[in-house]
Amino acid sequence: MKKMIYFIVVAAVVVVGFVSCGKGTNTVEYSTWFNCATDLLRYATPVVEYSDYTGAVLIDTLTEEDFQLVSSPEEVSGDDTTSFLRCDLVNKKYLEWGISNQLIVKYLPKAVEYVGEDVCLAHAISGSLEVKNLDNFESSTKFTRKIDLSTHSGQEYLDELFSHADTLSCVVSKNGDVSIYNNQRLK
């Protein structure tokens, strides 16, 4: 009788081990970050809305202290280069499929006088989504448009920047299908 009980206990432990190991195979690693030209922070304050693991919406106002300088300047227009800043926003690991995340960046105007100088207001929400057992998926977009703020079109661009939010939505279905929606200003 003791052998039978021992066999049942060992079998139960093995079954529980297989079941718990199987749950870890459907993982999702999700990261997002925000890049912008250094000029952007002179004229705008980025405000980020995103959901936490419970689905509650969190709002963060980004300050210059939240950013790190990207190691080398990048080409933005012709031969012109500018320095970029990076702020990590979301780093999550899910232990199952069937997740949804949305990230929104809005731009609040700063009370500064716009002088007739060339500036670069390039900005991008970038992300990395890795679903275990599927191919890695990365989405990254950079906006690079150099404008002269002394012109009417420069002020129009700023007005549009302040009235338009950039959105990045990532969904991994319960079957592991990946959908990315990236709605960012393309000019």
C-alpha positions as CSV (number, residue, x, y, z in Angstrom):
1,M,0.0,0.0,0.0
2,K,2.9,2.4,0.8
3,K,4.4,1.8,-2.6
4,M,1.0,2.7,-4.2
5,I,0.7,6.0,-2.2
6,Y,4.4,6.8,-3.0
7,F,3.7,6.2,-6.7
8,I,0.6,8.4,-6.7
9,V,2.5,11.2,-5.0
10,V,5.4,11.0,-7.4
11,A,3.0,10.9,-10.4
12,A,1.1,14.0,-9.0
13,V,4.4,15.9,-8.6
14,V,5.4,15.1,-12.2
15,V,2.0,16.1,-13.6
16,V,2.1,19.4,-11.7
17,G,5.7,20.0,-12.9
18,F,4.7,19.5,-16.5
19,V,1.6,21.8,-16.2
20,S,3.5,24.6,-14.5
21,C,6.3,24.4,-17.1
22,G,3.8,24.5,-19.9
23,K,2.4,27.8,-18.6
24,G,5.7,29.6,-19.1
25,T,5.9,28.9,-22.8
26,N,3.5,31.6,-23.8
27,T,5.4,34.7,-22.6
28,V,5.5,38.2,-23.9
29,E,8.2,40.8,-23.4
30,Y,7.1,44.3,-24.1
31,S,9.2,47.4,-24.1
32,T,8.6,51.0,-25.3
33,W,10.7,54.1,-25.4
34,F,10.4,57.6,-26.6
35,N,13.1,59.3,-28.6
36,C,13.1,63.0,-29.5
37,A,15.5,65.7,-30.7
38,T,16.9,67.9,-28.0
39,D,15.1,70.9,-29.6
40,L,11.7,69.3,-28.9
41,L,12.0,69.7,-25.1
42,R,12.7,73.4,-25.5
43,Y,9.2,73.9,-27.1
44,A,7.1,71.1,-25.7
45,T,6.5,68.9,-22.6
46,P,5.7,65.3,-23.5
47,V,2.9,63.7,-21.4
48,V,2.6,59.9,-21.5
49,E,-0.5,57.8,-20.9
50,Y,-0.2,54.0,-20.6
51,S,-1.8,51.1,-18.8
52,D,-0.3,49.2,-16.0
53,Y,-0.6,45.4,-15.5
54,T,-4.1,45.8,-14.1
55,G,-5.3,47.9,-17.0
56,A,-5.4,51.1,-15.0
57,V,-4.3,54.2,-17.0
58,L,-1.2,56.0,-15.7
59,I,-0.1,59.5,-16.7
60,D,3.5,60.7,-16.5
61,T,4.8,64.2,-17.4
62,L,8.3,63.7,-18.8
63,T,11.0,66.1,-17.7
64,E,14.5,66.6,-19.0
65,E,15.8,64.5,-16.1
66,D,13.9,61.5,-17.5
67,F,16.0,61.4,-20.7
68,Q,19.4,60.2,-21.5
69,L,21.5,61.5,-24.5
70,V,21.7,59.0,-27.3
71,S,25.4,58.2,-27.9
72,S,25.9,59.9,-31.3
73,P,24.0,62.5,-33.4
74,E,21.8,61.2,-36.1
75,E,21.2,62.6,-39.6
76,V,17.9,64.4,-39.9
77,S,17.8,66.2,-43.2
78,G,20.4,66.3,-45.9
79,D,23.8,66.5,-44.2
80,D,22.4,68.1,-41.0
81,T,22.6,66.1,-37.8
82,T,21.1,66.6,-34.4
83,S,21.3,65.0,-30.9
84,F,18.6,62.8,-29.7
85,L,17.3,61.9,-26.2
86,R,15.8,58.6,-25.1
87,C,13.4,57.9,-22.3
88,D,12.4,54.3,-21.5
89,L,8.7,54.1,-20.8
90,V,7.4,50.5,-20.4
91,N,9.2,47.3,-19.7
92,K,6.9,44.4,-19.0
93,K,7.0,40.6,-19.1
94,Y,3.8,38.7,-19.3
95,L,3.5,35.0,-18.5
96,E,0.6,34.4,-20.9
97,W,-0.8,35.5,-24.2
98,G,-3.9,37.6,-24.5
99,I,-2.5,41.0,-23.6
100,S,-3.2,44.5,-24.8
101,N,-1.2,47.7,-24.3
102,Q,-1.7,51.2,-25.5
103,L,0.7,54.1,-25.1
104,I,-0.2,57.7,-25.9
105,V,2.2,60.7,-26.0
106,K,0.7,64.2,-26.0
107,Y,2.7,67.4,-26.3
108,L,2.0,70.4,-24.1
109,P,3.4,73.8,-25.3
110,K,6.0,75.5,-23.2
111,A,5.8,79.3,-22.6
112,V,8.8,80.2,-24.8
113,E,9.1,82.7,-27.6
114,Y,9.7,81.1,-31.0
115,V,12.6,82.8,-32.6
116,G,13.6,82.6,-36.3
117,E,16.0,79.6,-36.0
118,D,16.1,76.2,-37.5
119,V,15.1,73.5,-35.1
120,C,14.4,69.8,-35.3
121,L,11.3,68.6,-33.6
122,A,11.8,64.9,-34.5
123,H,10.2,62.4,-32.2
124,A,9.3,58.7,-32.2
125,I,7.6,56.1,-30.0
126,S,9.5,52.9,-30.5
127,G,8.8,49.5,-29.2
128,S,10.0,45.9,-29.0
129,L,7.5,43.0,-28.6
130,E,8.9,39.5,-28.3
131,V,6.4,36.6,-28.1
132,K,8.0,33.3,-27.1
133,N,7.6,30.6,-29.7
134,L,7.0,33.2,-32.4
135,D,9.4,35.5,-34.4
136,N,10.5,38.7,-32.7
137,F,8.6,41.8,-33.7
138,E,9.9,45.3,-33.6
139,S,8.3,48.5,-34.5
140,S,10.2,51.7,-34.7
141,T,9.5,55.0,-36.5
142,K,11.4,58.2,-36.4
143,F,10.1,61.6,-37.5
144,T,12.7,63.9,-39.0
145,R,11.6,67.2,-40.3
146,K,13.7,70.3,-39.9
147,I,11.7,73.5,-39.8
148,D,12.2,77.2,-39.4
149,L,9.9,78.4,-36.6
150,S,10.0,82.0,-37.9
151,T,7.8,81.0,-40.9
152,H,4.1,80.5,-40.8
153,S,4.5,76.9,-41.7
154,G,6.7,76.5,-38.6
155,Q,4.0,77.8,-36.3
156,E,1.4,75.6,-38.1
157,Y,3.6,72.6,-37.5
158,L,3.9,73.4,-33.8
159,D,0.1,73.9,-33.5
160,E,-0.4,70.5,-35.1
161,L,2.2,68.9,-32.8
162,F,0.3,70.3,-29.8
163,S,-3.1,69.1,-31.0
164,H,-2.0,65.6,-32.2
165,A,-1.2,62.7,-29.9
166,D,1.0,59.8,-31.0
167,T,-0.4,56.4,-30.2
168,L,1.2,52.9,-30.1
169,S,-1.1,49.9,-29.5
170,C,0.2,46.4,-29.2
171,V,-2.0,43.3,-28.9
172,V,-1.1,39.6,-28.5
173,S,-4.2,37.4,-28.9
174,K,-4.7,34.3,-26.9
175,N,-3.5,32.4,-30.0
176,G,-0.3,34.4,-30.1
177,D,-1.2,36.6,-33.1
178,V,0.5,40.0,-32.9
179,S,-1.1,43.3,-34.0
180,I,0.7,46.6,-33.8
181,Y,-1.0,50.0,-34.5
182,N,1.4,52.9,-34.6
183,N,-0.4,56.3,-35.3
184,Q,2.3,58.9,-35.3
185,R,2.6,62.2,-37.2
186,L,4.4,61.4,-40.4
187,K,5.7,64.9,-41.3
